[in-house]
Amino acid sequence: MKNLKYIYIGLVSAALFTTASCQLTEDLEDYKPPYALEADTAINSESSAELALTGAYAAFRQKSSGGAFPIFYLMADIMSGYSNNGQYSTGPEPVGWATNNPLATGARDTQYIYGGLYDLINRTNWLIEKVSALDDKVFTTPGRKAEILAEAKILRALGHFYLLRTFGQFYDVNSEYGILVRTKPVKNAEISPRNTVAETYTAIIADLDEGIANAPDLRSKKYTNKTFAKGLKARVLLYKGDYANAVTLCQDVIANGGSNFKLEPTYGAIFDDHDSAAIFTSSEILFGTAGVSNEGIGIGNFYGGFSANISQVYKDAIAGSMTVGAQNITYDAGRTSIFITNVSYGGYYTTKYTSNFITGTNELFYHMRIAEVYLILAEASARANNAVTPEALQAINTIRTRAGAVTTGGNGFETYPNTISLSQFLTAVRYEKLAELYAEGGETWYDLIRYDYADGFGSGFKVSDVKASATNSDKFILPIPTESIDAGNRVIKQNPSY
């Protein structure tokens, strides 16, 4: 296989073929793709750098078929059982997700997810390499060169993190099964072994630290920024088990986010107005990807019954309760109205996104909202101190109060009292995230895995307590597509049990 020397610019994309997708079967020496520029000259000015950055963001755009998104978001919800396969997701691969036995070979969507995330990373790597080489005088906007590089590195960190939690043993910092970290653009067919989990976390955190230092304060909620970098780093540290530092970052975001980054006073208002572009400007959003207007393939249609529908298991879970002292406290009551019975396809659909059931053409996929920062703070503070701290209790109750919980000391949708035990509190946080963040990227599936691992796989809380078929911890993560492993001469080691 020859050098890959072109940068695609169709749809202002900075994408390059990535060997991760491993569908390169022809000799590329004399092949020049349409809508391409020579890599060495494509990025030579501030305007071309901005175009390439836009192309990196475009990697998140949903596709009706053949792309990583939005199936990447739905897969985790199907694995957890909180979503069911939809009308058009009846093949062996989605059935494998639903039964917690994912396919390693012939798994088209898994290949799309794996290749699509590396495509995102490769777009950022080309951008970083070429912009770094430009003279500062090329940029007429003061400080913009550093900002572009920082935005790209936040995107690269997000791509690596998404890969790690999907294909790597993210829960075990001592595991050899991280992912292949790429910090340089793909220029040939050479493949390196996968990095360890610790090495992967180190690379992700290094990129986020640069984002925190140099990214814009805010251009638009459709672009990365300093506050999102802090919030994402807090999530990464929570996954890594560095709870104390996760707490510090959450405190920073909450205290210093200002008017641009704060909780909305009403939960449902974040998602209500799909007829207006105002949905993109909510103070709740740290970073999101806008849907494609008027194309009929928004993520809501995928959650609307075509690819997945929200299950009764989910509705039953958040309708549950726990007994704390003399109180019977329900997990949720105020957020259930956004999940509507789907009479066409079964289950439920969500008004978080547009669909054939929801009017309007505006929607945003939420990579992160500030509500999650409060819930990371709650869990991380409790785990760091091995106790329900006042700040942990205040954080979860802030989210519950916003959702309509009351503080009367009675039964029902109440705030949690300070008599709650640590074990009960951690359970409460998990259910709170389920009620607050469900259908926003699969975070609740990875919570199940983290909680199981924290108790020791197979003892204490178990993923199988929620999903009966999820008994093999090796299969909590997806396999590396065997087609990719074979195309790379089997340098990449497959995950256990596949």
N, C-alpha and C positions, 0 to 999 in steps of 0.2 A: 504494500500500500504506500502511495506516494504522499508527499507533503500536502497538507490542506492549507491553502494560502488565500482563500477568499472569505470576505465577510459579507453575509447577506444583508441587503438593505431594504428588501421588500417589507413594507409596513414599518419603515425606519428601524429595521431590526439589525442588531449587531451580532446575530447568531452565526455560529460556524458549525459545520458538521461536528458532532461529538462522537467519539468512539464508544461512549456509554450506550448509545442506542444500538450500536453494533449491527447496522443494516448496510454497511458499506461493503459491497461485493464487487464493485467494478474498479478498474484502474482509473485513478483520478488525475494522472499526470497531465493529460491534455483536456480535462473537463473544466469548463468555466460555466458555473451556474448562471442562469438569468438573474437580473436584478442584484448584481454583486459588484463589489469594488475590491481592488487589490488591498490586502490587509495592511501593507506598509504605508499606504497613502490614504486610506479611507478616513482616518481621524487625524485631521491636520489643522483644525481651527476650533474655536469655542462652539460655533454652531454645529459643526459635525460631531463634536463630542456630545453635545446635547441630544442630537439625533440618535447617537449610539446608546446613550443612557435611556432614552425613550424606548429604544429597541429592547433593552434589558428588562424594563418594566413590562413590555409587551409579552414576555414569556409567560406571564400569569394569565393572559387572556384566555377565557374559556373557549373550547372548540366543541363543535357538535359531535365530532368523532376524531380519533387519531391523535389526541393530545393528552398531556398529563392532567390538565385541568378541564372540568371540575371533578373528574372521577377520583382524583387523588383525595379530595376532601370527603367524598362519600364513602370511600372504602373503609375508613376507620370506623365510621358510624355503623356500617354493616357488620364489621367484625365484632362490635360490642353488642349487637342485637338490638340497639336502640333505634336502628332503622332496618327495614326489610328490603330485599331486592325488589325492584320495580318491575313493571310489565315487560320491559325489554332487557332485563338483566337476569336471564334464565339459563345462561350457558355454564359450562364447568367452572370457569374462573370466578364469577360472582357467587356461585354456589359454594366454591371453596372458601371464599371469605366468610360466607354465612355460617359454614360449619367449622370454621377455624382450622381449615386444612388447605392453605393457599397452594396453588399450582406453581411449580418452578419452571416448567417447560410448556411452551405454547400458550403462555399467559400474556395475551396481547396488551391488556391494560396495564399489567405490571411492567412490561417493557416500556410502555408509554410514560408511566410515572417515573421510572428510573432514568430513561433517556431525557425526559422533559426537564427534570430537575438538574441534570448535568448540563443540559442546554442553557438553562438560566445561568448556571455557574460559568459556563464557557463564554457567554455573552459578556459577563462582568469581567472575566479575565482578559479578554481582548481589549475591552475599554480601559481597564486599569493599566495594562502594559503600554498602550499607545498614548493615553493621556499623561501618564507619568513621564514619558519621554518628551513631551511638548515643553517648549520654553514658556515661562510664566507670562512673557510679554504677549503671547498669542491670545491670552484671555483679557478681554476688555472689562469684564465685570470683576471688581476686586474680590479676591478670595474664592472665586467660583471654581478654579481648578481643584483646590483642596476639597470643596464641597462635592463636586462630581465624583471624585475618588472615594470620598467617605460614603456617599449614597450607594455607589457600586459595591463597596465592601460590606455594607449592611445587607444588601441583596444577596451577596455571595454567602454571608453568614447564614442568612435565612435559608438559602438553598441547601447548604451543608447540614443545617439543623433538621430540615425536613427530611433529608436523606437519612440522617442518623437515626431519627426516631422511627422511620419506616423500615429501614433495611439493616440497622445496626442494633447491638445490645446496649442501647443508650442508658439503661438503668444501672449498668455495672461499669463503673469507671475503670475497673481493672481488667475488663474484657479485651481480648484481642480483636473482637468482631466490631470494629468501628466501620468506617467507610473509606473509600479512596478520596482523600482530600486533594483537590486540584486548585492550585494557586497560580497556574500559568495556562495560557490558552493552548488548546489542542492543535498541534502542527504536524503530527504524524501518528502512526498507529501504536506507538509504544504505550504499554500499560504497566503501571506499578502495582505492587501489592497493596491491599487495603490497609489503612492506618488503624491503630488501636483506638479504643473509645477515648482514652485520655488525650491522645494526640489530636483527635477530632475536636474535642471540646476546646483544646488550647487554640486551635486555628480559628474556631468560631468566635471565641472570646476576644482574640486579638483583633479580628475584623470589627467586632462590635465596639471595642475600645476606641478604634479610630473613628468610628461613626459618632460615638459620644463626644469625641474631641472636636470633630471638624464638620459634621453634617449640618445642614441648615436647621435653624430653629423650627421653621415651618414654611414650606412653599405651598403645599396643599395636602390634604389628608390622603391623596392618591400617591404621594411620594414619601419616601423614608425621611426620617428626621432624628434629631438628638433624643427626643423623648421616647420615640419608638425603640431606638437602639438601647436605651436604658431598660425599658419594659421587657424587650426581648431577651436582654442579658439576664434579667431577673428570672425569666422563665427557664433559660438555659441553666442557670445556677441551681434552680429548684430541681431540675432533672438530674443534674450532676450530683446533688446532695450537699451543695455548699449553701446551707440555709442561712447562715448569719449574713453573708454578703448579699444574698437575695433580698433579705429584709432591708438592708441599707439602701439598695437601689429602689425598692418599692417606696420607702419613706421619702426618698428624694423626688420621685415622680409625683407622689401625692402632694408633697409640700410645695414643690416648685413648678408644677405644671402650668400654673396660671390659668387664665380664662380659656385658653385654647385647648387645654387638656384637663378636663374635669368630668365628673359624673353628670349626666343629664338628670334633671329632677324627676323625670318620669321614664320608666323602663320602655314601655311600648312606643314612645315617641321617637326612639332611635330609628325604628324600622318602618314607621307608618306611611310616610308620604313618598310613595314611589312615583307619583306624578310630578314631583319637583326635584330639581338638582340639589335642593337644600339637604337632601339625605346624605350628600357627600361632605357636609360641613359640620356635622355634629361634633361637639366638644368631647364626646365619649370615645371617638375613634383615635387610635394611635397611628394606624396605617391600614389602608384597605385598597383593594383592586376593584375598579369600577367594572360593572357588567357592560355588555355591548348592546346599546339601545337598538330596538327595532329589528333585531336579528332572530328573535324567537328561540335563542339557545342559552338564555341566562341560567345561572345556577339554580334558580327557583324552579325551572322546568324539570331539572334533573331530580330535585327533591319533591317535585309535584307528582311523581308516580311513574315516570319513564324509567329512571335508573334506580330510584330509591323512594320509599315513603316512610314516614316516621311511625314507629311501631307502638302498639298498645303497651309493650314492655316499658317504653319510655314514659308514657302517660301514667302507668301504674307506679313506676319508680318515684316520680316526683310528687305523686299523691300520697306517698307513704309518710311515716312519722317515727319519732323516737320519744321515749319517756325519759324526762330529766327531772328527777325528784318527783314532785306531785303533778308535773305538767306533761301533757301529751302534745308535742310540738310537731306540726306538719312541715314537710320540707318545702312545699310551695303552694301558693294559691293565686298569687297576683300575676304570674307570667304564663299561665296556661292558655290565655285567650288568643295568643298568637299561633296556636296549633289547632287547625281546623279539620274536622272530619272530611276525608277525601272520598266522596261518594262515587267518584269515577274509577279510582284505582285501589281503594282500600287504604287502611291506616289513616294517616294525617298528613297535611301539608303545612308549611310554615309561612306566615306573612313577613318573615325576615327578608324574603326575596320575592321578586316578581315571578309570576308563572302564568299558565293559562287560566288560573283562577284569580289572579290579582291584577288589577288595572295598573297602568303606568309602565314606563320603560326604564326607570332608574333603579339600580341596585348596586350594592357594594358588598364584596366579600371581605369579611373582617379578619385580617391577619391578627389583629390584637385590639381589644378595647380596654379602657382604663378599669372597668369592673374586674377584669382578670388580675390586674395589678393588686387590687384590694384582696382578692382571694389568694393570690400567691403570698402576699404579706401574712394573711391569716395562717396558712399552712406552714410557711417557712418559720415564722416566729414561734409557733407551737413546737415544731420539730427541733428547732435550734435550742430551745430552752427546756424541752421535754416537759412542757407544762402549758396550760392555756393562759397565756399572758394577757394582760389588759388590752394591749394593742391588737393582738390576734382576735380577741372577742369583739373589739370595736370595729375591726375591719369587716368581719363577716356580717355583723349586725348593721353596718352602714349599707351594705348591698341589700340585705333583707328589708330594711326600713324603706329604701327606695322602691322596692317591689311591693310594698304595702303591708309589711309585717307590723304588728303593734306590740307595745310593751305594757301588758297588763298583769302578767304573771299567771294568766289563765291558759286554757287549751287552744289549739288551732294554730293559725299562722302568726306566730309570736317570734320575737327576738330571743336569742339563746341567753340563759342566765349564767352568772359567773360560777354556779355550782356544777356546770357541765364537766364531765371527766375528759381527760385527754383523748381517750379512745373514742368517746362519743363526739368530741369536737372535730377530730380528723374525719370521721364519717360525715359529720354535718358539712364540712367544707367540700367534700367530694360531691355530695348531693346538691350543694349550693352551686357549684360549677356546672353540674348537670342541668339544673334549672335555668341558670343564667346564660350559659355559653353554648348550649347544645345546637348542633347544625351550623357551627361556625369553624369547622376545620378538623374535627375529630379529637379535640383535646381531651374529651371525657374518656375516650378509649385508652389513651396513654396514661391518664390518671389511674385507671384500673390496674394497668401493668405496674406503675410505680408503687402503688399501695401494696400490691401483692409482693413485689420484690422487697419492700421495706419490712414486711412481716416475715420474709423468708419464703421463697416460692413454695407453695403447697402447704403452708402452715399459717395460722391466723387468717386474715382476709385473703380470699382467693378470687381471681378473675372468674373462675367457674361458679362462684356464688351468684354472679350476675348472668353469665353466659355458660350454660351447662356443658357445651361442647368445647370450651376453651380450657383444656386440661393439660396440654403440652406447652410449657413456657417457651420452648424453642420456636413455636409457631405463633407466638404473639407478634412477631415481626415477619415481614414478607421475605421470601427468598430473593437473592440476586437472580435475575433471569438467566437461565442456563445458556441461552443464546449469546448473551453478553459475555459470560464466562468463557464459552468456547471460542468466540471471536477474538478474545484477548489471550488465546493460548493457555487458558486456565491459570493465569497468574493470580487472578482474584479468587480467594477462597470462599466457598459457599457457606452459608449459615448452617449450623447444626440441624439435623433431622430432615434436611432437604436433599 
